[in-house]
Amino acid sequence: MTHDGGGGLGLGCSAANYQHTAATRNYSRLSTTLYLLRLDIINISYDFAVIQTFKMSFKDRRRRRNRRPATRVDSLAPSRLATQIVILQTLYYVTATVFILFTCLVAGTPFSLDLIFSWKTLRIDTTIGWTICLVWFLNSIFNVLFLTLFVGRSKLVFDFVLTIHGINLLITTLYAGHFPTSLLWWLLQIASISTMLTLGTWASRWRELNVIYFPPVAASTASVTAETQSAGGPVNDVEEYEMAERQTDLELGTQNNGGAPLDTGSKSINNPSQ
């Protein structure tokens, strides 16, 4: 009878141990499932944020693309081009007049329209000729600002620069009565065209690139990635699940009464009677 009582007690302990082990395993699997569900929610939120960012970027690109044809038509309209040429040519002579007048006042030289519209004043053998040549060159550099403000397109800079100097050649020829033959005048025109073309193209490209909007796709992606990493999300869900299963088996094995750790998926329990 004592032997039968001991056997019944052993079977009862074995059944209780089995129920505790099954409950612990079910709780561990439920925790792992909830953790993976949380990771899925984070991944869905990440995908949704990326989709919204690219959608906004696509809308901005489509809006800018729809506005480009109208901008091209307006910038190439004959009336607009004529207005820009008149404004730039007027400012070209106004600034030159101011610079030359200031130079004459400082140098004590009498001012005349020949210093502005005649090519005969630009002579190599006189000091006033070299001074006026330098003033005209500074005037060309200063007019790059007007070229950038009133034109602002790098593809049109070459046309406007040639137009300004072509009109200047025509006015100078009509004022002097014959075609320019001064070597210094022609060297000044070549230097002025080169300077205005180089600086005007660079300034116009800088202005064109300055108004382009770049959507913060990289910033949004980096913020979502940082949020996911701060939440402790794994890179591979399958590997994380396997690691959780192994850790659970090790914990269950150490809780047994002197039994070896249980293998993954094993349902066998050590019999205390054996």
C-alpha positions in Angstrom: 0.0 0.0 0.0 2.9 2.3 0.7 4.3 1.6 -2.7 0.9 2.3 -4.4 0.6 5.6 -2.5 4.1 6.7 -3.7 3.3 5.9 -7.3 0.1 7.9 -7.2 2.0 10.9 -5.7 4.6 10.6 -8.4 1.9 10.6 -11.2 0.2 13.6 -9.6 3.5 15.6 -9.5 4.2 14.6 -13.1 0.8 15.8 -14.3 1.1 19.1 -12.4 4.6 19.6 -13.9 3.3 18.9 -17.4 0.5 21.4 -17.0 2.8 24.1 -15.7 5.2 23.4 -18.6 2.4 23.6 -21.2 1.0 26.8 -19.6 4.5 28.4 -19.6 5.1 27.4 -23.2 1.7 28.8 -24.3 2.4 32.1 -22.5 5.8 32.3 -24.2 4.4 31.7 -27.6 1.6 34.2 -27.0 4.2 36.8 -25.9 6.3 36.1 -29.0 3.2 36.4 -31.2 2.2 39.8 -29.7 5.8 41.0 -30.2 5.8 40.0 -33.8 2.4 41.7 -34.2 3.9 44.9 -32.8 6.7 44.6 -35.3 4.2 44.3 -38.1 2.4 47.4 -36.9 5.7 49.3 -36.9 6.6 48.1 -40.4 3.2 49.1 -41.6 3.6 52.6 -40.1 7.0 52.9 -41.7 5.7 51.9 -45.2 2.8 54.3 -44.8 5.1 57.2 -44.0 7.4 56.4 -46.9 4.4 56.2 -49.3 3.0 59.5 -48.0 6.4 61.1 -48.5 6.8 59.9 -52.1 3.2 60.9 -52.8 3.8 64.4 -51.7 7.0 64.5 -53.8 5.2 63.3 -56.8 2.5 65.9 -56.4 5.1 68.7 -56.1 6.9 67.4 -59.3 3.7 67.2 -61.2 2.7 70.7 -60.1 6.1 72.2 -61.2 5.9 70.3 -64.4 2.5 71.8 -65.2 3.8 75.3 -64.6 6.9 75.0 -66.8 5.2 75.4 -70.2 3.5 78.6 -69.1 6.8 80.0 -67.8 8.7 79.1 -71.0 6.0 80.8 -73.1 6.0 84.0 -70.9 9.8 84.2 -70.9 10.0 83.9 -74.7 7.2 86.2 -75.6 8.3 89.0 -78.0 6.9 91.8 -75.9 8.7 90.5 -72.8 12.0 90.1 -74.7 11.7 93.6 -76.1 11.0 95.1 -72.7 14.0 93.3 -71.2 16.3 94.5 -73.9 15.2 98.1 -73.5 15.6 97.9 -69.7 19.0 96.3 -69.8 20.3 98.6 -72.5 19.1 101.7 -70.6 20.7 100.5 -67.4 23.9 99.7 -69.3 24.2 103.3 -70.4 22.9 104.9 -67.1 25.4 103.0 -64.9 28.2 103.8 -67.4 27.2 107.5 -67.3 27.3 107.5 -63.5 30.7 105.8 -63.4 32.3 108.0 -66.1 30.8 111.2 -64.5 32.3 110.3 -61.1 35.7 109.5 -62.7 35.7 112.9 -64.5 34.9 114.7 -61.3 37.7 112.9 -59.4 40.2 113.3 -62.2 39.2 116.9 -63.0 38.4 116.1 -66.6 35.5 117.8 -68.4 32.6 115.5 -69.0 31.1 115.0 -72.5 28.9 112.5 -74.4 31.9 111.5 -76.5 33.2 109.6 -73.4 30.1 107.4 -73.6 29.0 107.1 -77.2 32.2 107.6 -79.1 34.9 104.9 -79.6 37.6 107.6 -80.4 38.1 108.4 -76.7 39.5 104.9 -76.1 43.1 105.4 -77.1 46.2 103.4 -76.1 48.5 106.5 -76.0 46.4 108.5 -73.5 45.7 108.1 -69.8 42.1 109.1 -70.1 41.7 106.4 -72.7 42.9 103.6 -70.4 40.8 105.1 -67.5 37.6 105.1 -69.5 38.4 101.6 -70.7 38.7 100.4 -67.1 35.4 102.2 -66.2 33.6 100.4 -69.0 34.9 97.1 -67.9 33.7 97.7 -64.3 30.4 98.7 -65.8 30.1 95.4 -67.5 30.7 93.5 -64.3 28.1 95.6 -62.5 25.5 95.0 -65.2 25.7 91.2 -64.5 23.4 92.0 -61.5 20.7 93.5 -63.8 21.1 90.6 -66.2 20.5 88.1 -63.4 17.5 90.1 -62.0 15.6 90.8 -65.2 16.5 87.7 -67.2 17.4 85.0 -64.7 17.7 82.2 -67.2 21.1 80.8 -68.1 20.1 79.8 -71.6 19.2 83.4 -72.5 22.3 85.1 -71.1 24.3 84.6 -74.3 21.6 86.2 -76.5 21.1 89.2 -74.2 24.8 89.8 -73.8 25.4 89.8 -77.6 22.3 92.0 -78.1 23.6 94.6 -75.6 27.0 94.8 -77.2 25.5 94.7 -80.7 23.2 97.7 -80.0 26.2 99.4 -78.4 28.2 98.8 -81.6 25.3 100.3 -83.7 24.9 103.4 -81.5 28.7 104.0 -81.4 29.0 103.7 -85.2 26.0 106.1 -85.8 27.4 108.6 -83.2 31.0 108.6 -84.5 29.9 108.5 -88.2 32.0 105.4 -89.2 32.9 101.9 -88.0 35.1 101.6 -85.0 38.8 101.0 -85.8 40.3 101.4 -82.3 42.1 98.2 -81.1 41.5 99.1 -77.5 37.8 99.5 -78.1 37.6 96.0 -79.7 39.6 94.4 -76.9 37.3 96.0 -74.4 34.2 94.6 -76.2 35.7 91.1 -76.2 36.6 91.3 -72.5 33.2 92.7 -71.6 31.3 90.0 -73.5 33.4 87.2 -71.9 33.0 88.6 -68.4 29.3 89.2 -68.7 28.7 85.8 -70.3 30.7 83.9 -67.7 29.4 85.7 -64.6 25.8 86.0 -65.9 25.5 82.3 -66.7 26.9 81.3 -63.3 24.5 83.8 -61.5 21.5 82.7 -63.5 22.2 79.0 -62.8 22.5 79.7 -59.1 19.2 81.5 -59.2 17.5 78.7 -61.1 18.8 76.0 -58.7 17.9 78.1 -55.7 14.2 77.9 -56.3 14.0 74.1 -56.8 12.3 72.3 -54.0 13.9 69.1 -52.8 11.4 67.0 -50.7 12.8 65.7 -47.4 12.5 62.0 -48.4 15.8 61.1 -46.8 15.0 62.9 -43.6 11.6 61.2 -43.2 13.1 57.8 -44.0 15.9 58.4 -41.4 13.4 59.5 -38.7 11.2 56.5 -39.3 14.2 54.2 -39.2 15.4 55.7 -36.0 12.0 55.3 -34.5 11.9 51.6 -35.5 15.4 51.0 -34.0 14.5 52.8 -30.8 11.5 50.6 -30.5 13.8 47.6 -30.5 12.5 46.1 -33.7 14.6 43.2 -35.1 15.9 43.0 -38.6 14.6 39.5 -39.2 11.4 38.3 -37.6 12.1 34.6 -38.2 15.4 34.7 -36.4 13.9 36.6 -33.5 11.1 34.0 -33.2 13.6 31.1 -33.1 15.8 32.9 -30.5 12.7 33.4 -28.3 11.8 29.7 -28.6 15.3 28.5 -27.6 15.3 30.9 -24.6 11.9 29.5 -23.5 13.2 25.9 -23.8 16.2 26.7 -21.7 14.2 28.3 -19.0 11.7 25.4 -18.9 14.6 22.9 -18.8 16.1 24.6 -15.7 12.8 24.6 -14.0 12.5 20.8 -14.2 13.5 18.7 -11.2 16.9 17.7 -12.2 15.8 17.0 -15.8 17.7 17.9 -18.9 16.6 20.9 -21.0 13.7 20.2 -23.3 14.2 20.3 -27.0 12.1 22.6 -29.2 8.8 21.0 -30.1 9.4 18.0 -27.8 6.4 16.8 -25.7 8.2 14.1 -23.7 8.6 14.5 -19.9 11.0 12.7 -17.6 9.2 10.1 -15.5 10.2 10.5 -11.9 9.4 6.8 -11.2 12.1 5.8 -13.7 
